Amino acid sequence: GLQLRAGRVGFNRGGRKMGALVGVGDLAFKILPLNAKLKAGLPAMAKVFTQFSDQNSWVEDHGETYRYHINPCPVCWGRSADRPICFAAKGLLEEGLQWVSGGRKFRVDEIDCVAMGDENCTFAIYKEPIG
């Protein structure tokens, strides 16, 4: 719970500033339909994290979900676990999605984790909002 909260606060304190870097905060973006906001906003988030950190992030469309990949992952780097443990990254994604979508909440599940031996940390982001 604490890592989720830290990720959400981290986005609120710093991530919102990235909107100006990629045009996500523009009025034209705000009036787009939800699916267009997600399709443009998620790759924009990944681009900013790739450009301004040591992590490489990218997004793929998988039908009912987007897959958000991170490598290397700053949350689980150097750790081992038998289940996904990147809750801070999950919280950051959840808060970023809420901001990009204008207040909607989305289900985000970590499905691969480097700490478990996977190649990347991968999050499934369900396209249908839950709130």
N, CA, C and O atoms as a printed pandas DataFrame, in Angstrom:
     atom_number atom_name residue_name chain_id  residue_number  x_coord  y_coord  z_coord
0              1         N          GLY        A               1    0.808   -1.195    0.000
1              2        CA          GLY        A               1    0.000    0.000    0.000
2              3         C          GLY        A               1    0.853    1.261    0.000
3              4         O          GLY        A               1    0.522    2.244   -0.663
4              5         N          LEU        A               2    1.946    1.227    0.743
5              6        CA          LEU        A               2    2.799    2.409    0.831
6              7         C          LEU        A               2    3.474    2.702   -0.506
7              8         O          LEU        A               2    3.590    3.861   -0.902
8              9         N          GLN        A               3    3.923    1.650   -1.207
9             10        CA          GLN        A               3    4.544    1.864   -2.517
10            11         C          GLN        A               3    3.533    2.419   -3.524
11            12         O          GLN        A               3    3.866    3.305   -4.311
12            13         N          LEU        A               4    2.305    1.903   -3.504
13            14        CA          LEU        A               4    1.267    2.431   -4.404
14            15         C          LEU        A               4    1.067    3.918   -4.159
15            16         O          LEU        A               4    1.019    4.714   -5.097
16            17         N          ARG        A               5    0.951    4.277   -2.900
17            18        CA          ARG        A               5    0.745    5.684   -2.534
18            19         C          ARG        A               5    1.936    6.531   -2.960
19            20         O          ARG        A               5    1.764    7.638   -3.470
20            21         N          ALA        A               6    3.144    6.013   -2.752
21            22        CA          ALA        A               6    4.351    6.753   -3.140
22            23         C          ALA        A               6    4.368    6.997   -4.650
23            24         O          ALA        A               6    4.736    8.083   -5.098
24            25         N          GLY        A               7    3.978    6.007   -5.423
25            26        CA          GLY        A               7    3.918    6.174   -6.872
26            27         C          GLY        A               7    2.914    7.225   -7.284
27            28         O          GLY        A               7    3.183    8.029   -8.177
28            29         N          ARG        A               8    1.753    7.229   -6.641
29            30        CA          ARG        A               8    0.725    8.225   -6.962
30            31         C          ARG        A               8    1.188    9.634   -6.609
31            32         O          ARG        A               8    1.015   10.572   -7.388
32            33         N          VAL        A               9    1.776    9.768   -5.427
33            34        CA          VAL        A               9    2.278   11.076   -4.992
34            35         C          VAL        A               9    3.422   11.517   -5.897
35            36         O          VAL        A               9    3.521   12.692   -6.252
36            37         N          GLY        A              10    4.282   10.579   -6.269
37            38        CA          GLY        A              10    5.391   10.906   -7.167
38            39         C          GLY        A              10    4.902   11.478   -8.483
39            40         O          GLY        A              10    5.475   12.437   -9.001
40            41         N          PHE        A              11    3.846   10.893   -9.024
41            42        CA          PHE        A              11    3.308   11.444  -10.269
42            43         C          PHE        A              11    2.722   12.825  -10.036
43            44         O          PHE        A              11    2.943   13.738  -10.831
44            45         N          ASN        A              12    1.979   12.983   -8.954
45            46        CA          ASN        A              12    1.365   14.282   -8.666
46            47         C          ASN        A              12    2.402   15.376   -8.462
47            48         O          ASN        A              12    2.175   16.527   -8.837
48            49         N          ARG        A              13    3.523   15.029   -7.878
49            50        CA          ARG        A              13    4.555   16.032   -7.597
50            51         C          ARG        A              13    5.427   16.341   -8.805
51            52         O          ARG        A              13    5.900   17.468   -8.950
52            53         N          GLY        A              14    5.648   15.363   -9.674
53            54        CA          GLY        A              14    6.557   15.600  -10.780
54            55         C          GLY        A              14    6.007   15.234  -12.144
55            56         O          GLY        A              14    6.307   15.901  -13.134
56            57         N          GLY        A              15    5.215   14.192  -12.208
57            58        CA          GLY        A              15    4.740   13.689  -13.483
58            59         C          GLY        A              15    3.803   14.608  -14.220
59            60         O          GLY        A              15    3.790   14.626  -15.451
60            61         N          ARG        A              16    3.026   15.366  -13.495
61            62        CA          ARG        A              16    2.079   16.283  -14.146
62            63         C          ARG        A              16    2.804   17.339  -14.989
63            64         O          ARG        A              16    2.249   17.861  -15.956
64            65         N          LYS        A              17    4.027   17.637  -14.616
65            66        CA          LYS        A              17    4.800   18.641  -15.357
66            67         C          LYS        A              17    5.186   18.140  -16.739
67            68         O          LYS        A              17    5.522   18.935  -17.617
68            69         N          MET        A              18    5.141   16.837  -16.936
69            70        CA          MET        A              18    5.539   16.289  -18.234
70            71         C          MET        A              18    4.530   16.610  -19.323
71            72         O          MET        A              18    4.874   16.560  -20.504
72            73         N          GLY        A              19    3.310   16.934  -18.967
73            74        CA          GLY        A              19    2.287   17.232  -19.958
74            75         C          GLY        A              19    2.698   18.319  -20.924
75            76         O          GLY        A              19    2.429   18.235  -22.122
76            77         N          ALA        A              20    3.347   19.333  -20.404
77            78        CA          ALA        A              20    3.801   20.425  -21.266
78            79         C          ALA        A              20    4.879   19.960  -22.237
79            80         O          ALA        A              20    5.012   20.517  -23.326
80            81         N          LEU        A              21    5.643   18.952  -21.857
81            82        CA          LEU        A              21    6.726   18.458  -22.718
82            83         C          LEU        A              21    6.205   17.732  -23.951
83            84         O          LEU        A              21    6.858   17.729  -24.995
84            85         N          VAL        A              22    5.026   17.115  -23.833
85            86        CA          VAL        A              22    4.513   16.287  -24.929
86            87         C          VAL        A              22    3.145   16.721  -25.423
87            88         O          VAL        A              22    2.547   16.032  -26.250
88            89         N          GLY        A              23    2.635   17.845  -24.938
89            90        CA          GLY        A              23    1.370   18.363  -25.422
90            91         C          GLY        A              23    0.140   17.756  -24.780
91            92         O          GLY        A              23   -0.976   18.022  -25.227
92            93         N          VAL        A              24    0.310   16.948  -23.743
93            94        CA          VAL        A              24   -0.834   16.295  -23.098
94            95         C          VAL        A              24   -1.660   17.286  -22.289
95            96         O          VAL        A              24   -2.840   17.037  -22.040
96            97         N          GLY        A              25   -1.075   18.390  -21.879
97            98        CA          GLY        A              25   -1.815   19.374  -21.105
98            99         C          GLY        A              25   -2.548   20.399  -21.955
99           100         O          GLY        A              25   -3.270   21.239  -21.420
100          101         N          ASP        A              26   -2.374   20.343  -23.269
101          102        CA          ASP        A              26   -3.007   21.310  -24.167
102          103         C          ASP        A              26   -4.520   21.141  -24.194
103          104         O          ASP        A              26   -5.035   20.048  -23.957
104          105         N          LEU        A              27   -5.225   22.223  -24.484
105          106        CA          LEU        A              27   -6.684   22.191  -24.578
106          107         C          LEU        A              27   -7.142   21.213  -25.650
107          108         O          LEU        A              27   -8.133   20.509  -25.458
108          109         N          ALA        A              28   -6.438   21.159  -26.772
109          110        CA          ALA        A              28   -6.816   20.243  -27.857
110          111         C          ALA        A              28   -6.789   18.792  -27.381
111          112         O          ALA        A              28   -7.625   17.990  -27.798
112          113         N          PHE        A              29   -5.834   18.449  -26.511
113          114        CA          PHE        A              29   -5.760   17.091  -25.974
114          115         C          PHE        A              29   -6.937   16.815  -25.034
115          116         O          PHE        A              29   -7.502   15.721  -25.042
116          117         N          LYS        A              30   -7.291   17.790  -24.245
117          118        CA          LYS        A              30   -8.342   17.607  -23.242
118          119         C          LYS        A              30   -9.707   17.321  -23.851
119          120         O          LYS        A              30  -10.547   16.701  -23.199
120          121         N          ILE        A              31   -9.950   17.755  -25.084
121          122        CA          ILE        A              31  -11.269   17.534  -25.693
122          123         C          ILE        A              31  -11.324   16.261  -26.546
123          124         O          ILE        A              31  -12.361   15.955  -27.134
124          125         N          LEU        A              32  -10.218   15.525  -26.613
125          126        CA          LEU        A              32  -10.203   14.261  -27.356
126          127         C          LEU        A              32  -11.084   13.226  -26.672
127          128         O          LEU        A              32  -11.286   13.305  -25.460
128          129         N          PRO        A              33  -11.614   12.254  -27.416
129          130        CA          PRO        A              33  -12.326   11.136  -26.790
130          131         C          PRO        A              33  -11.366   10.318  -25.923
131          132         O          PRO        A              33  -10.154   10.337  -26.140
132          133         N          LEU        A              34  -11.910    9.609  -24.953
133          134        CA          LEU        A              34  -11.100    8.863  -23.989
134          135         C          LEU        A              34  -10.128    7.900  -24.663
135          136         O          LEU        A              34   -8.955    7.856  -24.290
136          137         N          ASN        A              35  -10.588    7.128  -25.646
137          138        CA          ASN        A              35   -9.688    6.160  -26.275
138          139         C          ASN        A              35   -8.518    6.860  -26.969
139          140         O          ASN        A              35   -7.410    6.325  -26.977
140          141         N          ALA        A              36   -8.734    8.022  -27.540
141          142        CA          ALA        A              36   -7.657    8.777  -28.184
142          143         C          ALA        A              36   -6.686    9.331  -27.139
143          144         O          ALA        A              36   -5.479    9.379  -27.373
144          145         N          LYS        A              37   -7.218    9.749  -25.988
145          146        CA          LYS        A              37   -6.349   10.229  -24.915
146          147         C          LYS        A              37   -5.411    9.122  -24.443
147          148         O          LYS        A              37   -4.219    9.355  -24.243
148          149         N          LEU        A              38   -5.949    7.927  -24.268
149          150        CA          LEU        A              38   -5.113    6.802  -23.828
150          151         C          LEU        A              38   -4.094    6.426  -24.892
151          152         O          LEU        A              38   -2.923    6.195  -24.591
152          153         N          LYS        A              39   -4.544    6.367  -26.127
153          154        CA          LYS        A              39   -3.666    5.969  -27.227
154          155         C          LYS        A              39   -2.493    6.939  -27.393
155          156         O          LYS        A              39   -1.391    6.522  -27.751
156          157         N          ALA        A              40   -2.721    8.209  -27.138
157          158        CA          ALA        A              40   -1.658    9.210  -27.243
158          159         C          ALA        A              40   -0.936    9.425  -25.909
159          160         O          ALA        A              40    0.279    9.620  -25.884
160          161         N          GLY        A              41   -1.679    9.390  -24.810
161          162        CA          GLY        A              41   -1.118    9.727  -23.499
162          163         C          GLY        A              41   -0.159    8.697  -22.941
163          164         O          GLY        A              41    0.872    9.062  -22.374
164          165         N          LEU        A              42   -0.472    7.410  -23.087
165          166        CA          LEU        A              42    0.424    6.372  -22.558
166          167         C          LEU        A              42    1.785    6.375  -23.241
167          168         O          LEU        A              42    2.802    6.373  -22.547
168          169         N          PRO        A              43    1.850    6.381  -24.573
169          170        CA          PRO        A              43    3.171    6.466  -25.204
170          171         C          PRO        A              43    3.912    7.759  -24.852
171          172         O          PRO        A              43    5.141    7.770  -24.777
172          173         N          ALA        A              44    3.168    8.847  -24.637
173          174        CA          ALA        A              44    3.802   10.107  -24.239
174          175         C          ALA        A              44    4.456    9.968  -22.869
175          176         O          ALA        A              44    5.573   10.442  -22.661
176          177         N          MET        A              45    3.759    9.314  -21.927
177          178        CA          MET        A              45    4.341    9.059  -20.615
178          179         C          MET        A              45    5.606    8.219  -20.750
179          180         O          MET        A              45    6.634    8.533  -20.151
180          181         N          ALA        A              46    5.524    7.154  -21.535
181          182        CA          ALA        A              46    6.672    6.271  -21.730
182          183         C          ALA        A              46    7.844    7.040  -22.335
183          184         O          ALA        A              46    8.993    6.841  -21.941
184          185         N          LYS        A              47    7.554    7.908  -23.282
185          186        CA          LYS        A              47    8.600    8.696  -23.942
186          187         C          LYS        A              47    9.324    9.598  -22.946
187          188         O          LYS        A              47   10.551    9.690  -22.963
188          189         N          VAL        A              48    8.571   10.255  -22.089
189          190        CA          VAL        A              48    9.176   11.147  -21.104
190          191         C          VAL        A              48   10.069   10.364  -20.150
191          192         O          VAL        A              48   11.187   10.792  -19.861
192          193         N          PHE        A              49    9.592    9.220  -19.656
193          194        CA          PHE        A              49   10.412    8.428  -18.735
194          195         C          PHE        A              49   11.657    7.896  -19.429
195          196         O          PHE        A              49   12.715    7.801  -18.806
196          197         N          THR        A              50   11.552    7.550  -20.695
197          198        CA          THR        A              50   12.714    7.072  -21.437
198          199         C          THR        A              50   13.730    8.197  -21.636
199          200         O          THR        A              50   14.935    7.977  -21.512
200          201         N          GLN        A              51   13.246    9.392  -21.941
201          202        CA          GLN        A              51   14.147   10.518  -22.207
202          203         C          GLN        A              51   14.805   11.082  -20.955
203          204         O          GLN        A              51   15.948   11.535  -21.015
204          205         N          PHE        A              52   14.105   11.064  -19.820
205          206        CA          PHE        A              52   14.600   11.762  -18.642
206          207         C          PHE        A              52   14.992   10.844  -17.489
207          208         O          PHE        A              52   15.168   11.312  -16.364
208          209         N          SER        A              53   15.131    9.555  -17.749
209          210        CA          SER        A              53   15.594    8.631  -16.711
210          211         C          SER        A              53   16.454    7.567  -17.374
211          212         O          SER        A              53   16.672    7.595  -18.586
212          213         N          ASP        A              54   16.934    6.644  -16.582
213          214        CA          ASP        A              54   17.747    5.560  -17.140
214          215         C          ASP        A              54   16.904    4.350  -17.522
215          216         O          ASP        A              54   17.445    3.303  -17.877
216          217         N          GLN        A              55   15.600    4.485  -17.453
217          218        CA          GLN        A              55   14.740    3.366  -17.837
218          219         C          GLN        A              55   14.257    3.539  -19.272
219          220         O          GLN        A              55   14.109    4.659  -19.762
220          221         N          ASN        A              56   14.018    2.429  -19.925
221          222        CA          ASN        A              56   13.446    2.422  -21.258
222          223         C          ASN        A              56   12.001    1.950  -21.111
223          224         O          ASN        A              56   11.754    0.855  -20.606
224          225         N          SER        A              57   11.060    2.760  -21.543
225          226        CA          SER        A              57    9.638    2.424  -21.423
226          227         C          SER        A              57    8.998    2.468  -22.798
227          228         O          SER        A              57    9.334    3.320  -23.621
228          229         N          TRP        A              58    8.073    1.547  -23.045
229          230        CA          TRP        A              58    7.337    1.540  -24.300
230          231         C          TRP        A              58    5.982    0.900  -24.083
231          232         O          TRP        A              58    5.766    0.183  -23.106
232          233         N          VAL        A              59    5.062    1.172  -25.015
233          234        CA          VAL        A              59    3.675    0.723  -24.893
234          235         C          VAL        A              59    3.291   -0.049  -26.140
235          236         O          VAL        A              59    3.672    0.314  -27.253
236          237         N          GLU        A              60    2.525   -1.126  -25.943
237          238        CA          GLU        A              60    1.977   -1.919  -27.034
238          239         C          GLU        A              60    0.477   -2.081  -26.829
239          240         O          GLU        A              60    0.008   -2.200  -25.697
240          241         N          ASP        A              61   -0.265   -2.084  -27.919
241          242        CA          ASP        A              61   -1.710   -2.303  -27.879
242          243         C          ASP        A              61   -1.973   -3.801  -28.002
243          244         O          ASP        A              61   -1.523   -4.435  -28.956
244          245         N          HIS        A              62   -2.707   -4.371  -27.034
245          246        CA          HIS        A              62   -3.041   -5.795  -27.022
246          247         C          HIS        A              62   -4.555   -6.002  -26.968
247          248         O          HIS        A              62   -5.040   -6.807  -26.174
248          249         N          GLY        A              63   -5.286   -5.299  -27.787
249          250        CA          GLY        A              63   -6.738   -5.486  -27.829
250          251         C          GLY        A              63   -7.435   -4.818  -26.671
251          252         O          GLY        A              63   -7.640   -3.604  -26.692
252          253         N          GLU        A              64   -7.808   -5.584  -25.653
253          254        CA          GLU        A              64   -8.529   -5.032  -24.499
254          255         C          GLU        A              64   -7.613   -4.322  -23.513
255          256         O          GLU        A              64   -8.083   -3.642  -22.602
256          257         N          THR        A              65   -6.299   -4.481  -23.696
257          258        CA          THR        A              65   -5.336   -3.846  -22.796
258          259         C          THR        A              65   -4.224   -3.176  -23.583
259          260         O          THR        A              65   -3.967   -3.486  -24.746
260          261         N          TYR        A              66   -3.576   -2.246  -22.897
261          262        CA          TYR        A              66   -2.278   -1.752  -23.336
262          263         C          TYR        A              66   -1.256   -2.452  -22.454
263          264         O          TYR        A              66   -1.533   -2.742  -21.290
264          265         N          ARG        A              67   -0.092   -2.722  -22.993
265          266        CA          ARG        A              67    1.011   -3.281  -22.209
266          267         C          ARG        A              67    2.080   -2.206  -22.102
267          268         O          ARG        A              67    2.636   -1.755  -23.104
268          269         N          TYR        A              68    2.356   -1.806  -20.868
269          270        CA          TYR        A              68    3.371   -0.793  -20.583
270          271         C          TYR        A              68    4.592   -1.516  -20.050
271          272         O          TYR        A              68    4.531   -2.151  -18.998
272          273         N          HIS        A              69    5.710   -1.423  -20.776
273          274        CA          HIS        A              69    6.936   -2.147  -20.430
274          275         C          HIS        A              69    7.969   -1.185  -19.859
275          276         O          HIS        A              69    8.068   -0.036  -20.288
276          277         N          ILE        A              70    8.740   -1.673  -18.882
277          278        CA          ILE        A              70    9.826   -0.908  -18.276
278          279         C          ILE        A              70   11.058   -1.808  -18.178
279          280         O          ILE        A              70   10.978   -2.940  -17.701
280          281         N          ASN        A              71   12.197   -1.286  -18.638
281          282        CA          ASN        A              71   13.450   -2.011  -18.469
282          283         C          ASN        A              71   14.599   -1.026  -18.630
283          284         O          ASN        A              71   14.658   -0.355  -19.661
284          285         N          PRO        A              72   15.494   -0.900  -17.695
285          286        CA          PRO        A              72   15.456   -1.531  -16.385
286          287         C          PRO        A              72   14.409   -0.871  -15.502
287          288         O          PRO        A              72   14.065    0.297  -15.689
288          289         N          CYS        A              73   13.918   -1.619  -14.559
289          290        CA          CYS        A              73   12.884   -1.106  -13.653
290          291         C          CYS        A              73   13.543   -0.573  -12.384
291          292         O          CYS        A              73   14.248   -1.318  -11.703
292          293         N          PRO        A              74   13.330    0.692  -12.054
293          294        CA          PRO        A              74   13.953    1.249  -10.855
294          295         C          PRO        A              74   13.367    0.709   -9.558
295          296         O          PRO        A              74   13.975    0.859   -8.498
296          297         N          VAL        A              75   12.203    0.086   -9.624
297          298        CA          VAL        A              75   11.557   -0.396   -8.407
298          299         C          VAL        A              75   12.134   -1.736   -7.957
299          300         O          VAL        A              75   12.377   -1.937   -6.767
300          301         N          CYS        A              76   12.356   -2.651   -8.897
301          302        CA          CYS        A              76   12.796   -3.999   -8.502
302          303         C          CYS        A              76   14.227   -4.305   -8.895
303          304         O          CYS        A              76   14.670   -5.443   -8.745
304          305         N          TRP        A              77   14.953   -3.338   -9.388
305          306        CA          TRP        A              77   16.329   -3.549   -9.829
306          307         C          TRP        A              77   17.150   -4.190   -8.710
307          308         O          TRP        A              77   17.202   -3.676   -7.593
308          309         N          GLY        A              78   17.780   -5.304   -9.019
309          310        CA          GLY        A              78   18.631   -5.996   -8.053
310          311         C          GLY        A              78   17.884   -6.812   -7.014
311          312         O          GLY        A              78   18.508   -7.325   -6.085
312          313         N          ARG        A              79   16.581   -6.952   -7.134
313          314        CA          ARG        A              79   15.785   -7.698   -6.150
314          315         C          ARG        A              79   15.295   -8.997   -6.762
315          316         O          ARG        A              79   15.236   -9.136   -7.984
316          317         N          SER        A              80   14.947   -9.943   -5.910
317          318        CA          SER        A              80   14.342  -11.214   -6.338
318          319         C          SER        A              80   13.031  -11.402   -5.596
319          320         O          SER        A              80   12.909  -11.053   -4.421
320          321         N          ALA        A              81   12.052  -11.958   -6.298
321          322        CA          ALA        A              81   10.742  -12.181   -5.686
322          323         C          ALA        A              81   10.029  -13.300   -6.426
323          324         O          ALA        A              81   10.393  -13.644   -7.551
324          325         N          ASP        A              82    9.012  -13.865   -5.791
325          326        CA          ASP        A              82    8.224  -14.917   -6.426
326          327         C          ASP        A              82    6.892  -14.388   -6.963
327          328         O          ASP        A              82    6.062  -15.152   -7.455
328          329         N          ARG        A              83    6.700  -13.060   -6.863
329          330        CA          ARG        A              83    5.502  -12.414   -7.395
330          331         C          ARG        A              83    5.885  -11.000   -7.826
331          332         O          ARG        A              83    6.933  -10.502   -7.415
332          333         N          PRO        A              84    5.065  -10.344   -8.641
333          334        CA          PRO        A              84    5.362   -8.962   -9.044
334          335         C          PRO        A              84    5.419   -8.034   -7.828
335          336         O          PRO        A              84    4.585   -8.129   -6.927
336          337         N          ILE        A              85    6.411   -7.136   -7.810
337          338        CA          ILE        A              85    6.608   -6.275   -6.633
338          339         C          ILE        A              85    6.715   -4.782   -6.963
339          340         O          ILE        A              85    7.058   -3.990   -6.085
340          341         N          CYS        A              86    6.438   -4.395   -8.167
341          342        CA          CYS        A              86    6.659   -2.998   -8.588
342          343         C          CYS        A              86    5.420   -2.140   -8.325
343          344         O          CYS        A              86    4.839   -1.570   -9.248
344          345         N          PHE        A              87    5.035   -2.060   -7.073
345          346        CA          PHE        A              87    3.825   -1.332   -6.705
346          347         C          PHE        A              87    3.970    0.172   -6.883
347          348         O          PHE        A              87    2.987    0.847   -7.191
348          349         N          ALA        A              88    5.175    0.718   -6.695
349          350        CA          ALA        A              88    5.369    2.160   -6.900
350          351         C          ALA        A              88    5.161    2.513   -8.370
351          352         O          ALA        A              88    4.554    3.539   -8.678
352          353         N          ALA        A              89    5.654    1.681   -9.273
353          354        CA          ALA        A              89    5.442    1.922  -10.706
354          355         C          ALA        A              89    3.960    1.798  -11.048
355          356         O          ALA        A              89    3.436    2.568  -11.853
356          357         N          LYS        A              90    3.287    0.824  -10.433
357          358        CA          LYS        A              90    1.849    0.656  -10.653
358          359         C          LYS        A              90    1.089    1.899  -10.192
359          360         O          LYS        A              90    0.198    2.375  -10.896
360          361         N          GLY        A              91    1.431    2.424   -9.021
361          362        CA          GLY        A              91    0.777    3.626   -8.509
362          363         C          GLY        A              91    1.018    4.831   -9.399
363          364         O          GLY        A              91    0.115    5.638   -9.617
364          365         N          LEU        A              92    2.236    4.955   -9.914
365          366        CA          LEU        A              92    2.551    6.048  -10.826
366          367         C          LEU        A              92    1.726    5.940  -12.094
367          368         O          LEU        A              92    1.196    6.943  -12.573
368          369         N          LEU        A              93    1.607    4.734  -12.647
369          370        CA          LEU        A              93    0.793    4.534  -13.849
370          371         C          LEU        A              93   -0.681    4.829  -13.574
371          372         O          LEU        A              93   -1.346    5.479  -14.381
372          373         N          GLU        A              94   -1.190    4.355  -12.444
373          374        CA          GLU        A              94   -2.598    4.604  -12.112
374          375         C          GLU        A              94   -2.887    6.098  -12.025
375          376         O          GLU        A              94   -3.900    6.569  -12.542
376          377         N          GLU        A              95   -2.008    6.831  -11.380
377          378        CA          GLU        A              95   -2.215    8.274  -11.235
378          379         C          GLU        A              95   -2.040    8.979  -12.576
379          380         O          GLU        A              95   -2.783    9.908  -12.892
380          381         N          GLY        A              96   -1.068    8.544  -13.359
381          382        CA          GLY        A              96   -0.876    9.123  -14.690
382          383         C          GLY        A              96   -2.084    8.906  -15.581
383          384         O          GLY        A              96   -2.486    9.806  -16.318
384          385         N          LEU        A              97   -2.660    7.720  -15.518
385          386        CA          LEU        A              97   -3.863    7.422  -16.302
386          387         C          LEU        A              97   -5.040    8.275  -15.861
387          388         O          LEU        A              97   -5.819    8.750  -16.687
388          389         N          GLN        A              98   -5.164    8.466  -14.556
389          390        CA          GLN        A              98   -6.260    9.299  -14.044
390          391         C          GLN        A              98   -6.091   10.735  -14.548
391          392         O          GLN        A              98   -7.074   11.378  -14.916
392          393         N          TRP        A              99   -4.872   11.234  -14.568
393          394        CA          TRP        A              99   -4.613   12.592  -15.037
394          395         C          TRP        A              99   -4.866   12.703  -16.541
395          396         O          TRP        A              99   -5.541   13.629  -16.990
396          397         N          VAL        A             100   -4.326   11.759  -17.321
397          398        CA          VAL        A             100   -4.480   11.783  -18.779
398          399         C          VAL        A             100   -5.951   11.687  -19.183
399          400         O          VAL        A             100   -6.370   12.322  -20.151
400          401         N          SER        A             101   -6.731   10.901  -18.451
401          402        CA          SER        A             101   -8.122   10.642  -18.820
402          403         C          SER        A             101   -9.103   11.666  -18.269
403          404         O          SER        A             101  -10.296   11.588  -18.564
404          405         N          GLY        A             102   -8.643   12.601  -17.498
405          406        CA          GLY        A             102   -9.548   13.593  -16.930
406          407         C          GLY        A             102  -10.297   13.092  -15.712
407          408         O          GLY        A             102  -11.423   13.523  -15.463
408          409         N          GLY        A             103   -9.694   12.188  -14.944
409          410        CA          GLY        A             103  -10.286   11.746  -13.682
410          411         C          GLY        A             103  -10.776   10.314  -13.640
411          412         O          GLY        A             103  -11.257    9.865  -12.599
412          413         N          ARG        A             104  -10.672    9.595  -14.721
413          414        CA          ARG        A             104  -11.110    8.192  -14.733
414          415         C          ARG        A             104  -10.057    7.298  -14.091
415          416         O          ARG        A             104   -8.865    7.603  -14.121
416          417         N          LYS        A             105  -10.512    6.186  -13.509
417          418        CA          LYS        A             105   -9.600    5.205  -12.915
418          419         C          LYS        A             105   -9.578    3.965  -13.791
419          420         O          LYS        A             105  -10.584    3.586  -14.391
420          421         N          PHE        A             106   -8.402    3.339  -13.851
421          422        CA          PHE        A             106   -8.219    2.167  -14.684
422          423         C          PHE        A             106   -7.563    1.051  -13.882
423          424         O          PHE        A             106   -6.784    1.294  -12.960
424          425         N          ARG        A             107   -7.899   -0.171  -14.255
425          426        CA          ARG        A             107   -7.268   -1.345  -13.649
426          427         C          ARG        A             107   -5.883   -1.512  -14.264
427          428         O          ARG        A             107   -5.733   -1.532  -15.486
428          429         N          VAL        A             108   -4.881   -1.630  -13.413
429          430        CA          VAL        A             108   -3.496   -1.832  -13.841
430          431         C          VAL        A             108   -2.969   -3.045  -13.087
431          432         O          VAL        A             108   -2.971   -3.063  -11.857
432          433         N          ASP        A             109   -2.518   -4.057  -13.819
433          434        CA          ASP        A             109   -1.949   -5.269  -13.212
434          435         C          ASP        A             109   -0.534   -5.475  -13.722
435          436         O          ASP        A             109   -0.288   -5.407  -14.926
436          437         N          GLU        A             110    0.396   -5.725  -12.814
437          438        CA          GLU        A             110    1.737   -6.097  -13.247
438          439         C          GLU        A             110    1.717   -7.577  -13.600
439          440         O          GLU        A             110    1.399   -8.421  -12.763
440          441         N          ILE        A             111    2.056   -7.881  -14.833
441          442        CA          ILE        A             111    1.980   -9.271  -15.302
442          443         C          ILE        A             111    3.348   -9.911  -15.487
443          444         O          ILE        A             111    3.448  -11.138  -15.513
444          445         N          ASP        A             112    4.395   -9.121  -15.615
445          446        CA          ASP        A             112    5.774   -9.611  -15.669
446          447         C          ASP        A             112    6.604   -8.723  -14.767
447          448         O          ASP        A             112    6.346   -7.525  -14.649
448          449         N          CYS        A             113    7.613   -9.321  -14.125
449          450        CA          CYS        A             113    8.462   -8.556  -13.211
450          451         C          CYS        A             113    9.895   -9.080  -13.313
451          452         O          CYS        A             113   10.133  -10.287  -13.253
452          453         N          VAL        A             114   10.831   -8.169  -13.467
453          454        CA          VAL        A             114   12.236   -8.542  -13.549
454          455         C          VAL        A             114   12.668   -9.275  -12.288
455          456         O          VAL        A             114   13.503  -10.178  -12.358
456          457         N          ALA        A             115   12.122   -8.909  -11.150
457          458        CA          ALA        A             115   12.474   -9.567   -9.889
458          459         C          ALA        A             115   12.097  -11.051   -9.883
459          460         O          ALA        A             115   12.651  -11.836   -9.113
460          461         N          MET        A             116   11.152  -11.425  -10.746
461          462        CA          MET        A             116   10.749  -12.837  -10.869
462          463         C          MET        A             116   11.542  -13.546  -11.972
463          464         O          MET        A             116   11.329  -14.732  -12.223
464          465         N          GLY        A             117   12.448  -12.830  -12.623
465          466        CA          GLY        A             117   13.233  -13.420  -13.697
466          467         C          GLY        A             117   12.736  -13.082  -15.088
467          468         O          GLY        A             117   13.290  -13.573  -16.071
468          469         N          ASP        A             118   11.704  -12.254  -15.198
469          470        CA          ASP        A             118   11.194  -11.852  -16.514
470          471         C          ASP        A             118   12.140  -10.838  -17.152
471          472         O          ASP        A             118   12.932  -10.194  -16.464
472          473         N          GLU        A             119   12.048  -10.708  -18.456
473          474        CA          GLU        A             119   12.928   -9.804  -19.200
474          475         C          GLU        A             119   12.635   -8.334  -18.903
475          476         O          GLU        A             119   13.557   -7.521  -18.836
476          477         N          ASN        A             120   11.364   -7.990  -18.726
477          478        CA          ASN        A             120   10.921   -6.616  -18.460
478          479         C          ASN        A             120    9.865   -6.639  -17.368
479          480         O          ASN        A             120    9.284   -7.683  -17.067
480          481         N          CYS        A             121    9.624   -5.481  -16.781
481          482        CA          CYS        A             121    8.435   -5.317  -15.956
482          483         C          CYS        A             121    7.342   -4.849  -16.913
483          484         O          CYS        A             121    7.503   -3.855  -17.621
484          485         N          THR        A             122    6.241   -5.572  -16.922
485          486        CA          THR        A             122    5.157   -5.282  -17.857
486          487         C          THR        A             122    3.858   -5.140  -17.085
487          488         O          THR        A             122    3.536   -5.949  -16.215
488          489         N          PHE        A             123    3.121   -4.091  -17.425
489          490        CA          PHE        A             123    1.839   -3.804  -16.785
490          491         C          PHE        A             123    0.738   -3.884  -17.827
491          492         O          PHE        A             123    0.849   -3.294  -18.902
492          493         N          ALA        A             124   -0.326   -4.612  -17.514
493          494        CA          ALA        A             124   -1.521   -4.647  -18.354
494          495         C          ALA        A             124   -2.432   -3.524  -17.875
495          496         O          ALA        A             124   -2.805   -3.470  -16.703
496          497         N          ILE        A             125   -2.781   -2.640  -18.782
497          498        CA          ILE        A             125   -3.666   -1.517  -18.481
498          499         C          ILE        A             125   -4.951   -1.746  -19.263
499          500         O          ILE        A             125   -4.961   -1.679  -20.493
500          501         N          TYR        A             126   -6.025   -2.015  -18.549
501          502        CA          TYR        A             126   -7.302   -2.305  -19.179
502          503         C          TYR        A             126   -7.918   -1.022  -19.719
503          504         O          TYR        A             126   -7.981   -0.011  -19.019
504          505         N          LYS        A             127   -8.370   -1.067  -20.961
505          506        CA          LYS        A             127   -8.837    0.150  -21.635
506          507         C          LYS        A             127  -10.160    0.673  -21.098
507          508         O          LYS        A             127  -10.447    1.866  -21.203
508          509         N          GLU        A             128  -10.948   -0.194  -20.536
509          510        CA          GLU        A             128  -12.250    0.213  -20.003
510          511         C          GLU        A             128  -12.065    0.760  -18.586
511          512         O          GLU        A             128  -11.570    0.045  -17.714
512          513         N          PRO        A             129  -12.451    2.003  -18.343
513          514        CA          PRO        A             129  -12.274    2.570  -16.995
514          515         C          PRO        A             129  -13.151    1.853  -15.960
515          516         O          PRO        A             129  -14.211    1.319  -16.285
516          517         N          ILE        A             130  -12.682    1.857  -14.713
517          518        CA          ILE        A             130  -13.451    1.245  -13.619
518          519         C          ILE        A             130  -14.103    2.301  -12.748
519          520         O          ILE        A             130  -14.912    1.966  -11.883
520          521         N          GLY        A             131  -13.781    3.541  -12.949
521          522        CA          GLY        A             131  -14.368    4.586  -12.127
522          523         C          GLY        A             131  -14.306    5.917  -12.798
523          524         O          GLY        A             131  -14.761    6.914  -12.236
